[in-house]
Amino acid sequence: MSDQVKTTAQERSRNVVLRLDKIDRVFNQGPDQLEILKSVNLDIHEGEIVALVGPSGAGKSTLLQIAGLLEKPDGGLVSIGGKRSTDLSDLARTEMRSRHIGFVYQYHHLLPEFSAIENVVIPQMIAGLKRSEAEERALELLRCLGLENRGEHRPARLSGGEQQRVAIARALANVPDVLFADEPTGNLDPQTAEIVFGMLMQLVRETGLASLIATHNPELASQMDRVVTLRDGNLVELDPANLT
């Protein structure tokens, strides 16, 4: 069996939402070249949650940035929903990100001068939704995340776990096809992290998103459908049962 990530027959029966095809990324360090990603292949299907684990500096964030169209690879193709994105203009890539991709980062990055509801409404209005419809969806997402009574609060009045839940709602606001998360519970205490992660997993399952989640937490990774890691720039599949 190759080290590249495989799909089962059951997985192949579902639609591929995210496809990375022979992705290369090289950084120049003076006269030397550092190969961060070497011909990386990965398919993620609708409703599938894939954990990306590995030590700091292995290239996890670089892989997420490329898959999320925030950075261009040096070689290879990125396809989302069957549409090749690598050769799109910067404007077209931005539009694809806003309509088809959701991001959750380790730090919430909420706009401090706006309420929780407004933080979830704004990206929807930027995408062209009417305010009334955006507010309705924002309220529904916050309700699903147990924040129905915190919608009018600004980020400074929310706990760390609440802030991150608002960030999750914001990432899902435009009904993306794929969700990327980079250490989404890394700044939370273990108990709060477990609660927030459980809510994230439930929402992803219910909406049928394809998800790639980077984490250092083996317990969280073991709860996902598949686990992959980067070794010397190559993508390798791991057995979730052997993580904890």
Stockholm file with secondary structure:
# STOCKHOLM 1.0

chainA/1-244         MSDQVKTTAQERSRNVVLRLDKIDRVFNQGPDQLEILKSVNLDIHEGEIVALVGPSGAGKSTLLQIAGLLEKPDGGLVSIGGKRSTDLSDLARTEMRSRHIGFVYQYHHLLPEFSAIENVVIPQMIAGLKRSEAEERALELLRCLGLENRGEHRPARLSGGEQQRVAIARALANVPDVLFADEPTGNLDPQTAEIVFGMLMQLVRETGLASLIATHNPELASQMDRVVTLRDGNLVELDPANLT
#=GR chainA/1-244 SS CCSSCCCCHHHHTSCEEEEEEEEEEEEEETTEEEEEEEEEEEEEETTCEEEEECCTTSSHHHHHHHHTTSSCCSEEEEEETTEECTTSCHHHHHHHHHHHEEEECSSCCCCTTSCHHHHHHHHHHHTTCCHHHHHHHHHHHHHHTTCTTSTTCCGGGSCHHHHHHHHHHHHHTTCCSEEEEESTTTTSCHHHHHHHHHHHHHHHHHHTCEEEEECSCHHHHTTSSEEEEEETTEEEEECGGGCC
#=GC SS_cons         CCSSCCCCHHHHTSCEEEEEEEEEEEEEETTEEEEEEEEEEEEEETTCEEEEECCTTSSHHHHHHHHTTSSCCSEEEEEETTEECTTSCHHHHHHHHHHHEEEECSSCCCCTTSCHHHHHHHHHHHTTCCHHHHHHHHHHHHHHTTCTTSTTCCGGGSCHHHHHHHHHHHHHTTCCSEEEEESTTTTSCHHHHHHHHHHHHHHHHHHTCEEEEECSCHHHHTTSSEEEEEETTEEEEECGGGCC
//
